Amino acid sequence: MIFYDCSTAPSPRRARMFIAEKGLKIETRQVSIADGEQLQPEFLAVNPRATVPVLVTDSGTVLTENLGIAAYLEAMQPEPPLLGRTPDEKGLVAMWTAIAEQQGAQPVAEVLRNANPRMKGRAIPGPHNYEQIPALAERGQARVAAFFDLIDQRLRESPFLATDHFTLADLTAFVFIDFARVIKARIPESHRATRTWFDNIAARPSARM
């Protein structure tokens, strides 16, 4: 297998943490988004969508989305279970992962890509150029605050987002809450349940990869 990573970006960090949690050693190649390497012919030959992460399996299948990579690795290495153990757990992990992506990752990306001058003309990742929309950045800030509230409400009821143990849902939410620092968004001091959960995950070896 070959894993295409970018050490500074949140989406590849999700796959990198998942790989580490599984205890797998996979050949890794770095793709510098800052240097535009994802847009070079060499990488476009691997993933024409010009995004990372990418996992190329031993059979040559090219997986370009975190959910696909996670599903493949979970099937190949079931322990520890990160996508749920029972039908109910699997449904909850998928649900909370989607919530973290849609209500957490998306607004953080909206703020970053529509407000950062260095993202001018690159408001959406991929091979095509899109202009920034400042109103999306303003809306994104409000959505990030609402996401923090939602997560804290859930974590006051459960030590983890989806089940009674660490899963892809926690990993996903952790990565994007951590990355929210780039838009100067932090867990509010009043959100004690979220801060405890965040610190516990930050102490995991996979979070330091």
C-alpha positions in Angstrom: 0.0 0.0 0.0 1.0 3.6 -0.5 -0.5 6.5 1.5 -0.3 10.0 0.1 -0.3 12.5 3.0 0.1 16.2 3.7 1.4 16.8 7.2 -0.2 20.3 7.5 -3.7 19.5 6.3 -6.6 18.2 8.5 -8.1 15.7 6.1 -5.0 13.6 5.6 -4.4 13.8 9.4 -7.7 11.9 9.8 -6.4 9.0 7.7 -2.9 9.2 9.4 -4.5 8.9 12.8 -6.7 6.0 11.7 -3.7 4.2 10.3 -1.9 4.7 13.6 -4.8 3.6 15.7 -4.8 0.4 13.7 -1.1 -0.1 14.3 -0.4 -0.3 10.6 2.9 0.7 8.9 2.2 1.9 5.4 4.6 3.5 2.9 3.9 7.2 3.0 4.6 9.9 0.4 4.2 13.6 1.3 2.3 16.0 -0.9 2.9 19.7 -0.1 -0.3 21.6 -0.6 1.5 24.8 0.2 3.8 24.2 -2.8 0.9 23.1 -5.1 2.2 19.6 -5.5 -1.3 18.3 -5.6 -1.8 20.1 -8.9 1.3 18.7 -10.5 1.0 16.0 -13.3 2.8 13.4 -11.1 0.1 13.5 -8.4 -2.8 14.1 -10.8 -1.9 10.8 -12.4 -2.7 9.3 -9.0 -5.7 11.4 -8.1 -7.1 13.6 -10.9 -9.3 15.3 -8.2 -6.1 16.9 -6.7 -6.9 16.1 -3.1 -5.3 14.3 -0.3 -5.4 11.8 1.5 -5.1 9.0 -1.0 -4.5 5.3 -0.2 -3.5 3.0 -3.0 -4.2 -0.6 -2.0 -2.0 -3.6 -2.7 -4.4 -4.5 -5.5 -4.1 -1.1 -7.1 -7.4 0.4 -6.0 -7.2 4.1 -5.4 -9.2 5.4 -2.4 -9.4 9.2 -2.3 -11.9 9.8 0.6 -11.4 9.3 4.3 -14.6 7.2 4.6 -13.4 4.9 1.9 -10.0 4.6 3.4 -11.4 3.9 6.9 -13.8 1.3 5.5 -11.0 -0.5 3.7 -8.6 -0.5 6.6 -11.3 -1.6 9.1 -12.2 -4.6 6.9 -8.5 -5.4 6.5 -7.7 -4.9 10.2 -10.8 -5.2 12.3 -9.1 -4.5 15.7 -9.5 -2.2 17.3 -13.0 -1.5 16.0 -13.2 2.2 15.0 -16.4 2.0 12.9 -18.6 0.3 15.5 -19.0 -3.3 16.7 -22.8 -3.8 16.4 -25.3 -2.6 13.8 -26.5 0.2 16.2 -22.9 1.3 16.9 -22.1 1.3 13.2 -25.1 3.5 12.5 -24.1 5.9 15.3 -20.5 6.1 14.2 -21.6 6.9 10.7 -24.1 9.5 11.9 -21.7 11.4 14.2 -18.9 11.2 11.6 -21.3 12.9 9.1 -22.2 15.5 11.7 -18.6 16.3 12.4 -17.9 16.6 8.7 -20.9 18.6 7.7 -21.3 20.8 10.8 -17.7 21.0 11.9 -15.3 20.6 9.1 -17.3 22.4 6.5 -17.8 25.7 8.3 -14.1 25.7 9.3 -13.2 25.3 5.7 -15.6 28.0 4.6 -14.0 30.5 7.0 -10.5 29.6 6.0 -10.9 29.4 2.3 -13.2 32.5 1.9 -11.3 34.8 4.3 -7.6 34.0 4.0 -5.9 36.2 1.3 -3.6 33.3 0.5 -6.6 31.3 -0.7 -7.7 33.9 -3.2 -9.0 32.0 -6.3 -8.7 28.7 -4.4 -11.9 28.8 -2.3 -12.6 25.1 -3.0 -9.9 22.3 -3.1 -9.4 20.4 -6.2 -8.3 21.0 -9.8 -10.6 24.0 -10.5 -10.2 27.5 -9.3 -13.1 29.2 -7.5 -13.3 32.8 -6.2 -13.9 33.6 -2.5 -17.3 34.5 -1.1 -16.8 36.6 2.0 -20.4 36.0 3.3 -19.6 32.3 3.6 -16.7 33.1 6.0 -19.0 35.2 8.2 -21.6 32.4 8.2 -19.0 29.8 8.9 -17.9 31.5 12.1 -21.4 31.3 13.5 -21.7 27.6 12.4 -18.4 26.7 14.1 -19.7 28.2 17.4 -22.9 26.2 17.0 -20.9 23.1 16.4 -18.9 23.6 19.6 -22.2 23.8 21.5 -23.6 20.7 19.8 -20.5 18.6 20.6 -20.5 19.8 24.3 -24.1 18.9 24.7 -23.4 15.4 23.4 -20.3 14.9 25.5 -22.1 15.9 28.7 -24.2 12.7 28.1 -21.5 10.3 26.8 -17.7 10.1 27.2 -17.4 9.7 23.4 -19.5 11.0 20.5 -21.0 7.8 19.1 -20.4 4.9 21.5 -18.7 4.1 24.8 -15.3 3.9 23.1 -13.1 5.9 20.7 -14.2 5.7 17.1 -13.8 7.5 13.7 -16.5 10.0 14.9 -14.3 11.2 17.8 -11.2 11.2 15.5 -13.0 13.3 12.9 -14.4 15.8 15.4 -11.0 16.1 17.2 -9.1 16.8 14.0 -11.3 19.6 12.9 -11.8 21.2 16.3 -8.0 21.2 16.6 -7.6 22.7 13.1 -10.2 25.4 14.0 -7.2 27.3 15.6 -6.4 28.5 12.0 -9.5 30.6 12.1 -8.9 31.6 15.7 -11.8 29.4 17.0 -11.2 27.5 20.3 -13.3 25.4 22.6 -15.0 27.8 25.0 -13.8 27.6 28.6 -17.4 26.8 29.6 -17.4 23.7 27.5 -15.7 21.5 30.1 -17.0 18.2 28.7 -15.5 19.0 25.3 -12.2 20.2 26.8 -11.8 16.9 28.8 -12.6 14.8 25.8 -10.3 16.8 23.6 -7.4 16.6 26.1 -7.9 12.8 26.4 -7.7 12.3 22.6 -4.7 14.7 22.3 -2.8 12.4 24.7 -3.3 9.4 22.4 -0.1 8.5 20.4 -2.0 8.7 17.1 -2.8 12.4 17.8 0.9 13.2 17.9 1.7 11.6 14.5 
